[in-house]
Amino acid sequence: MTGVADAAGTRAPPLLRSVERLRGALLWLTGFAGAIVFMEPSPYEVTSLLTIVVFALTGLTLRPALMPLIVLLLLYNTGFSLAVVQVSSDSKPVIWVLVSWYLSATAIFFAAVLQTNTAERLSMLMRGTVMAAAASSLIAILAYFRAFGSHSDLFLLYDRARAAFNDPNVLGAFLILPAMLTLQRVLGGRLGEATRASLLLGLIGIGVLLTFSRAAWGQFAFTAALVLLLTFVTSRSPNERMRIVLIAIAGIVVTALMLAALLSLDRVADLFKERASLDQSYDVGHLGRFGRHILGAEIALDRPFGIGPLQFHKIFPEDPHNTYLNSFLSGGWLSGLVYLTMTVTTLALGFRYVFVATPWRPTYLAIYCAFVGTAAESVLIDSDHWRHYFLLLGTIWGLMAVSLAYGRRAAAVAGFAPAGLAPVQRAA
């Protein structure tokens, strides 16, 4: 990621530089702490809260362009707060709502953080996230092959790797963004950097495979293809485009060879065959995953205020495993409609900024594609309390807001800012 000075030719005083280094270190730590969420409160909550407090005390910018996100998140959580009243005698739903408010606050924080010193802060946050993915993948692989002896079971669930997460599906979903960031380094780095990034991508890829999460497998393949496509489309260089094509071909070959090597192990092959099946017992039938979606939708239509958080599994054998449906059931029509609006708006506006030439566009492409994959996966899984979902949401809105200002400044400096100029200068 290329650094761009917020004020050209201006050097910050030593004290301000020290404060900014502290901020950067905390952002890195927050990104890294996202790998440890198997306890409540997790290290992620502690580090993110500390980071928010430090930034709040030392200066934080909220641009008007962030107001739509703020309003949507306020309405989203208001729906939960109204719906939880009917089950407020139980402390767990109340805590669930409080956690939702806090995670939403982290999304707003990430968006606000990127309004100043964008490239450097984004780099530190994403580096921490990539390091978290590397550590999680390494732990997952070592635990799966029993390198920790009897302690390996701490990082496994049903013989599937979960590292320091509560569930293998969450680990698999978490690894997607770091994998896409690493893929961008493969596409745009020099030979040495691209080689190191390729090894890291392979490590993360094995981590995703050993979660045996069908949704994570699909999301990994889909988002990688989308990153390659959008990077190809937005590239101006024929040589770059040829490199992307060659890397894509090489990636497919290497992935196939790596998968064949892993499947040569009976333990991996048996679980892979079982998990790759599309007719799992908990998916089919009247009360299977998809049957519950239909029955849950019927309940949602009859309950404007929903049934309250964490109540679905009291009616059916399992949770809804559909975030869109769960938003209607847990927060009523208000939360459900706002969540749909927020998702569609982020996807639509976010796609527009794919074509805005900024120094951080490669990172933005990785984040946007990971969000697209998460939005699609949310049809089959409950992602409403995933920490990295709010990281994706906040960074997308933050980068959209700062890219809007960047486009205006670039147009003004180039002398292309007469009255009535469109706010975003698109790349050719």
C-alpha positions, 0 to 999 in steps of 0.5 A: 500500500502506497503512503500519501501525505495528507498535507503535502510538504508538511512534516508533523512535529515529533510529538504528533509523529509519536502519537501517530506511531502509537495509533498505528501500533494499536490498529495493528494490535486490533487487527491481530487480536481478531484471531482470538475470540473464543472467550468473552470478553475476548482480547479483540474487545479489550484491544479495540476498546483501548484503541477507540479510547486512544483515538477519541482522546487524540483526535478522530474525524467523522466526515458527513459521508459517513452519516448514512452508515451511522444512521443505518447502524443506529436504526439496526440496533434500535430494532434489536433494543425494542425487540429484546424488551419482550424477553428482557427477563433473560440476561443473554438476549440483553447481552447479545443486543449490547454486543451488537451495539458495541460491534456497530460502534467498531464499524463506525470507528474503523470508518472514522479512523481512515479519514486521516493518514489513510494509507498508513493506518489502513496498512497497519490495520490490514497487516495485523489482520494478515498476521492474525490469519497466518498465526490462526492458519498455522495453529489450525494446521498443527492442531489438525495433525496433532502437533500439540498432542492432547492439547490439539483438541483445544483448537479443533471441533468435530475434527475440524480446525477452529484455532482460537475461534468458537467455530470452524465456520467462523475461522474459515470466513475470517481467513478470506479477507487476509487471503485476498490481501495476500493475493493482491501482494502476489499480483502487484509485488516484485518477484521476492515479495510475490514469492513470499506472499504466495507461500503465505497464501498457501498457508492460509489456503490450507487453513481454510481447507482444514476448517472443512467449511463448505461456505468458506471453501465457496467464498474463498474460490468466489472472492479470489475469482472476483479479485482477479477479475476486478484487478484485471478490469481496473488495470491499465497495463497490458503487461499487468493483465497478462501477469494476472492471467498467468498467475490465475492459471498457475494458482489453479494448478498449484491449488489442484496439486496441493489439494491432491496431496492433502486428499492423499491422506485418508483422514483428510479425504474422508472428512472432505468427502463427507463435508463436500456433500450437498445433502447434509442431514441438517440441511434437508427435511422439514426442520432442516436448514432450508426448511427452517428458513421458510418456517422462520420467514412465515413467523417474521411476516406475522411478528413486526417486532420479531421474537427477540434475540436468541429465541429461534433455537427455542422454537426449532432444533437449531439457529436460523443460519441466515443472517437476513432472516435472523435480523427480522426475527431478532429485531423485527421489521425495522432491523430486518429492513435496515440490514437489507438496505445496509447490505444492498447500499454497501454493495452498490456504492462500494462497486462504484468506488472499485473504479476510482483510482486511489493509492489504496485501491488494491486493498479496497478491492480485497476488502470489497470482494471479501464483503461481497463474499460475506454478504452471500455467505450470510444467506447460509450462516449467522454472521451478525456477530462476526467481528470481521464483518464489522471490520469489512463494513467500516473499512469499506465506508471509510475508504469510500468517504476518503476516496470521495475527498481524494477524487475531488482534491486530485481533480482540483490539483489537475485543474479539472474542478470547475463548478458542477464537477462530479464528486468522483473522478473515475479511472480510465 
